[in-house]
Amino acid sequence: MDIIEGADIVMVKPGISYLDIVREVKNISSVPVAVYQVSGEYSMIKAASEKGWLDHDAVMMEQTTAIKRAGADIIASYFAKDI
């Protein structure tokens, strides 16, 4: 619908939860696909890493890579300064 109405970009959010949707949109989209990694996704990684449950940098890069592999042309993330 957005593309028909003349959108310059199509955005999918939340990012990690909808990677399958990102791929489907990419397959049919004539415009760039943006993915927004929402604050909740960011906060969960930060909280878990502060407790020592996971490696912050490794998870951050893994999620960014997964979003790109799903088909995102643009990634908006609270991790932008860390990447």
ABEGO torsion letter per residue (X at the ends): XAAAAGBABBBBOBAAAAAAAAAAAAAABABBBBBBBBAAAAAAAAAAAAAGABBAAAAAAAAAAAAAAAGBABBBBAAAAAX
